Amino acid sequence: MKILYLILAHNNPDLLAEQAEVLIRAGDQSSVLIHYDAASSAESYSKLVQAVGDSSRIKLVKERIACRWGSYTLVQAVVNSLEELFLSHAEQDYEYVVLLSGACLPSKPIKQLERFLTENKGKEFIEVAGPEWILDGLREERYRLYFPFAPSPRKSRVQDLCVTLQRALKVRRKVPAGLEVKFGSQWWALSTDTCKKIITYLKMNPSVVSFFKRTFIPDEMVFPTLVGQLVDSDNIANFCLTKFHFSSSGKPVVFYDDHIPYLKQLPGFFFRKVPREASKLRQASYDLAISSDNGRPLEVGSVDTNVVSYILKSQVMFPVPGQMFYYSSIPERQIEALLSFNKPYVVVFGGREKVAKIVSSLNSPIFKTFGNVFHPAMVHFGKSNPSEFCGLKEADYKIRDLNPALYLVRLRSRVDEVPVIFWSPGDNVEICDVLTRDPNALIVLALHNDESVINSLPIPSQNLLRGNQDTISFAQRVFQLVTGVSGRIPRERIIVESLKEEGKRSSGHGDLDRGRDASLYITNSIKEALNLSREGDD
């Protein structure tokens, strides 16, 4: 497998030369083409030229362009590089082009990458996704509004004013005919044939180039859009081979020396971003890159690493050695987020069928009922609500999982009634601890009275025999086993559905006889707990 590694870089010429040398050493039929930012100093570029020397397999792009974050210049740098490749007629020497940055390093042997591309020849390894791919900030407005100046990675009043003004004027740009704008990472691995099709298309369609030049962060749109346009969907893998993380604030995570064990588990072939200071990580990557292919099956695919289990391992600041996410992501800050919105809400814990019945019984106008808001594959707003609720979308579960507590505050702030959500086994368990510690949350426990839940526990059901436990204590025990929460919920914040064999139902607010209507019982118990007027009261 012959691969051309196209590297976009702007600094650290000595490390860049090392990176290129490792790639060609590890893959004896591959070459490297480097686009070095024209905005970098002449001294820096001179060091790179000297470091690369007369290598026949490491070339520098001649038509360099000054690159600016979030602008079309990053696309043009790739286009210029590919055009030079095709003008030299060297493309016939390569089957794939792998786009990397100077901050990308291998996480697997290059021989394994060559085997993978050989086994999957014809596939295009690029993300081609809808607007839901964007976790934070502008989405469709990235191309529906005009961005006549280079964006800023920092907060920009001019940029904000430009967006606000266009929103007020209801500006909505038209997409060039026949195109459906797609999103994805700019770090891809495409067949040489597809790269040639893209360059030809851009030459034949200058209006498309003009359109994307006035968009926001076009490097995350142009190639996904054109691959979606020019390649059969069956040949689009819809994932890239370079793995990366974003923090809860949308900033790229920087990896350091103490991430070595973690990064070896990543399901890609490259990772980013790696700073100059991470010398041990860099050397470990180089050693891995030149090692032999062990022939084992490759676990490479669209594995979602932006999940709560990673975020909750975060530490305090960013970016400092060994710390992956912003302080706002860690559990103690999540409870602070919940406490920042001082209005009551209800969380019903139980199996999906049972809690659905309980929630549907809350037909009082004082409640706004939702569904499994923390479902692992969607944000379920409930059967009575649309898939988009007040700007929040059903498909935005990745955004939710970046900071579950903050997302819940956003949802609660959009309703005037008392929000009611439910949680079932299989939902996000990390949120359970902060929910039970929030004094604004009233907890309804129904897990203990659901055979499907009891039978799924990792201990024999006979070991759950109540003994002298009252209903509330027993319900709390089952809740702890299911969710992994170690602390106990204060009784004054609990409503518990009684066991089937009992003649009454229990709550921290008193008992009610079986003869009363169950839905009325639940409704009134919640109202009583929240100090609201009860059904039938004057």
N, C-alpha and C positions, 0 to 999 in steps of 0.2 A: 504494500500500500504506500503510494507516494503522496505525501502531504506537504502543502505549503502553509507555514505558520506566518500569518500576517499580524504584526505586532504594532499597536499604536502606543507611543510613549512620548514623554516630555521631560524626563529627568533621569538621574542616576545612570549615566551612560556606562559606567563600569559594570553595574549589576545587570543592565540590559544586555551587554555583550556576553556576560556569564549565562544568562537565561537562554540566549540564542545558541551558544556553544553546547549547552546541555541538550537542547532539543535536537540538534543535528547529530550529536554524538549518540543519543538514544535511538534515533531513527535514521538508519544509514541511507535511506532513499529520500529523505526529506530535506527541505530548505527553509530558510527564514527570510522574510521581506519585512523591513522595518520602516515605518513612517514616523520620523522624529519631528515633533511639533516645531514649526518654523518660528513660533513665538519664543522658543527656548534660546538661550544665549549662544552666540557663535562659539564661545569657548567650550560649552557643553557639547555641542555638535562635533566640534573638532576632536574632543576626547573619544566620542563614539567612533568616528571614522578611524582613529588610530587604534582603538581597541579591536575593531572588527578586522582591520588589516586587509589583506588580499584574499580573504576566504571566498572560495567559489560558490559556497552554499549559504552565505549570509550577504544579502544585498540591501542597500538603502534606497528608499524612494527618492527620486530626483525632484519631482514636482511636489515639494512639501507645501503645506498650507498651515497658517496660524490657526490653531484650534481654540474655540471658546466653548465652555460648558453649556450644554442645552441648546446649541445652535446647529445649523445645517453644516457647519464646518467639519464636524465630526463625521458626518456622512460623506462629505466631499473628500476627506482624507482617505477613506476606504475606497471611494470611486477612483481617485487618482492612482492609488496603489494598484488596483485591479486593471486599470487601463494600461499602466506601464507593463504589467505582466502580459497582457494580451498583445500589446504592440511588439513585445520581444518574441512573441510566438512561443513562449516558454510554458504556456498553460498546458500544452500536451504532455508535459512531464509530470503533471500532478492530477490526482483524482479528486482531492478535497482541499478546500481552503479553510483553515481554522483561524478565526479572528480572536486575538488575545490582546490584553493590555500589558504594559510593563510591570503591573502589580499582580499578574496572574502566575501561578505556579502549578506544576503537575502534582496530582494527588494519587496517581497510579503509574505503573510502568508504561512508557510510551509504546512498548511492544504490545501491551494489552489494548491500547487505543487503536493501533494498526489492525489488530485482529478484529476488534469491534467494528471498525469501519468496513473491513473486508466482508465480514458476515452480514453487514447491513448496507451494502453498497446500493446506492440509489436513493437512500433516505436522506432527508434534509433535517439537520439537527438545529432547529430554531423554534422559539416560541411564537405561535401565531394565535393570539388571544383577543378577546373582546375587552371593553373598558374595565371590566372587573379585575383585570390583571393589575391595575394600578391600585395600590393599597391606600394612598393618601393624596390629597390635593386635587388638582384639576384632572378631569377624565376626558370626556368628549370635547370639552372646551379647549383642549390642547390643539385641536385642529378646526373647531367650529368658530373660534375667535381668531383675530389677527394678532400676531406677535412680530411687529416690524423691527424690533431691536433684539439684541442678544439677551436671553434670560439671565437671571442671577441665581446662583445656588443659595444665596442668603435672602433674607427678607428684603423686598424691594418695594418702596412706596410707589415708584413710577409704574412698576409692573402691576401692583395691586390696583392702582388708579386706572390703568389701561383696561384691566379685566372688568372692574366695577362699571366703568363708562360703557363698555360694549354690552354688558348685561343690561344696563338701563336702556340702551338703544335697541335691545333685542337683536343684536348681530348674530347671524348664523351663516357662516361661509358654506358654499356648496363644494362638495367633494368632486374632483374630476370624474367625468362619466366613466362608469364601469369599474370604479375602484371602491372597495370596502376597506376602510382604514382598520388595521389591526395593530396590536401592541405586543411587545416582547423584549427580552434582553438583547442588547446590542452585541453580545458575545455569542457567536454562532459557529457552526461547522457546516458549510454548504459544499455541494459538489461543484466542481469547476464549470460544468455545463450550466448549472443554475446561475452561477456568478456571471457567466457570459450573457445569459438571457437578461439578467437585471441591468447590466451595463448597456446592452443594446436597447432595452426598453426606455431607459432614462434618456438616451441620445435621441430616440424617436419621439419622445413625449416631453418636450421642454416645459409644457404647462404643469406637468406633475412636479417637476423640479421646483418651479416657481411656487406652487401650492405649498410644498413641504418647507420651503425656505422661510415661510412666515408662520410656522407652527411652533409649538412649545415642546422641546426635547424631541426633535424628529429622529434622532438616532435610535429611539425606541419604537419608531413607527415605520420608517421607510422600508427596511428590509423585511420585517414581518408582513407588511402590506403587499409588497411585490412578490414575495414567495407565495403568499396566499392567492395572489392573482395568477401567477405563472406556473405553479406546480400543482399537480394533482394532489388532492387532500390525502389520498392513501399513502403518498410518499413523504408526507410531512410528519416527522416524529412528534412535534409540538413540545419538545423540551430541548434544552441546550446542554452541552457537555461541560460547561463551567458553572460551578456551584458558588453561590454567594448568599449572604443574608442582608436583610435590612433591619435596622432597629425600629422601635415603636414610633420613632420620629421620622422614619423614612430615610435615615442616613445609612450608607453602606458600612457594614461591620468590618473592622480591621482585626486581622488575626496575628497572634504573637507566638512566641516560643512555647508557651504552655498549652497551646492548642494542638500540638502534634498528635496526641492519641485521638482526639476528637476528629481531626481532619482526615485521618486514615480511614474513617468509617463513611465518609461522604460517598454518595453513589455516582459521582462524576469523575472526569479525568483531570480537571483543573479546578482551582479555587482562587478566590480573590476577596478582599484586598490584603496584600502583604507589604508592610512597611520596611524601610531599610534596616531598622533596628532588629528585626526578627532574624538574626543571622543563623541561629540553630534551626529554626523552622525552614529557612531557605535551604540549608545544607541537607536536612532530612528529606526535603522535596527532591533535590537533585539526586540524592542517593536512590530514592524510590524510582525516579524517572528512568535511570539507566539500568535498573535491575531487570532481570529476565521475566518473561511471561510464564507464570506457573501453570497456565492452561485451565485454571478454574473458571466455572461459569461466571459471567460478569453481571453484577447487579447495577445496571445503569438505567435510569429512567426518570420519569417525572415524579420524583419523591419530594414531598412538601416538607421543607425544613423550617419554614416560618410557623412553627407550632408552639403552643403554650409550654410544652415540656422543655423546649430550649430556652424560651424567654424567662421562665422561672428559675433557671440556673444563673441568671444574670447577677452582676455584682453592683458596683456603685456608680462609676463614671464611665464616660466614653470620650475619646478612645484612650485607654491606658492598658498596659499589658494584661492579657488574660481576661479582659472584661468585654463581653459581647454586646450588651444592650444597655440602653439608657436606664437611669435610676427609676424612671416612671413605670418601668415594667415589673419591678419586683413586688412581692406580695404585700409588704407593709405599705407601699405607695398605693396599691390597689384598694386597700381598706380606706386609705385617706381619700381616694377618689369617690368611693361610695358615701363616705361621711360628708362629703362636700355638698350633697344634695339631700336636704333634710325633709323628705316626704315619705310617707309609708308605702310599702308595696308588699305583695304576698308571693311566696315561692312554695309551690306544691311539689313534694318529693314522692314519687311512686312509679310503678310500671306504666308504660305508655297508655294502655287501654284504660286503666283505672284513673289516672290523673286526667285524661281527656274527659272522662265522665264527670269528674269533680269540677273541673274548670267550666265545662258546659253548663253545670247546674248554677253557676254564679250569674244569674240573669238580672241582677240588680243594676240599675243605671249608675250606681256609684263605682262599679268595677269596669276596667278595661282588660279583657282577657286575651292573652297571647298563647303561643304554643311552646314547643321546645326551642327556646331562644338559643340554647347552647348545644344544639344538635351538632354532631361532628362534621356534617357535610353541608349544612345550610343554616340560615337563621330563620327558624320557623315562627312566623308571626301569628299562626293560628288560622283555622279554616274560615273564620269570619273576616279576616283581614287580607288585603291584597299582598302580592309578592314584594311590593315596594311600599314601605310605610313611612310617610313624612320624611322622605329623602334617604331612609335606610333601606337597603336592598337585601332580598333573601339570599343572594349569591355572595354576599360580603362576609362570609364566615372567616376569611383570612384576616380581614381588618378587625373583626370582633376578637379574634384570638391573639392579636398583638397586645391588647389590653382589655380583657373581658370586663373588668369592673367599670372602666371608663365607658365602654360600649353600653353597659346596662344603664349608666347614668344618662347617656344620650337618649336611650329609648324611653326611660322614665320621664325625662324632661319634656317629651313631646306629647304627653297626655295629661289631661286635667283630672281624670278619674284615678282611682287606685289601681295601679297595674298589677295583674296576676300572671305569673309565668309558671311553667312547670319544668321539672327536671326528672329525667328517667335514666336508669342504668345505660351506659354507653355514651351519655353526654359528657361534656367537658367537666372532669372531676376537680380540676384545679380551682375552679370558681367556688366550689362548695364551702371551703374553709372561710373565705372572706364573706360569703353570704351569711353564714351562721354567726359571724362576729359583728355584723352590721345591725345596730339597734333599730334601724328603720325597717328591717325585714321581719315579717311575720312568717313563721315556718309551719307549713301543714305537712305532717308526716303520714304517709300511707304505704310506705315500703313494707312494713312489717305485716301487713294484712293482704299481701299479694303473693300467691303461691309461686308465680313465675319468678318473682324476685328471690324468695326464700330458697327455691330449688336451685338457683344459679349461684348461690353463695359457695365459697371455697371450703366450707366446713359442713359436716353433716347437720341436717336440720334438727336432729335430736339434741345436738349440743346447744341449741338455742332455747331449750326448755326454760320457761320463764322463772320457775321456782317462786320466790317471794317477790319478784319484780312487779311493780305496777305497770299499767299499760304504757305510760309515758317513758319509763326507764327502759322497757323492752323495745319500744319504738326507737329510742335513741341508740340502743345497742345495734339494732339492725341497720340504722342509718350510718353509724360509724363503720360497720363492716362493708357496706356497699360503697361508700364514698371515700373511705380512708381518712376521714376527719377524726382527729384524736380528741379534740375538745368537746365539751357538752354544751348544748344550747340552753340558755336560761329558760326555765319553765314558763315564765310569763310571756315568752315569745313563741310558744308552741301550741299548735292545735293538733291533736292526734286522733285518727280514726280508730275506733275500738276494734278488738279482735272479733272474729265472726261469732265465736261461741258466747260472747258476753252480751248481757242484756242492756248495756248502755254504751255511750260513746264518751270519750274522755278528752279533756283539754286542760291546759293550765288555767283555764277560766271557768272551771266547773263542769259537771256532768249533765248530760241531757238524756232523757229516756228514749228507748228504741222506738216508741210509738210515734214520735214526732217525725215529720218529713225530713229525709236526709239532706236534701238540697237547702231546705230552710234552716236546718241545723248548722250546716257549714256556713251559709251566708250570715246567719246571726252570730255565730261564734267568731267569725272574722270581724264583723262589725263591732262586737263587744270588745275584742282584743285591740281594735284600732280606735276605740272610744267614739264610734260612729253610731247614729241612731239605728235601732233594730227594726226589722220588718214588722209592721203592725203597731209600732210605738207611735204615740201622739207626737 
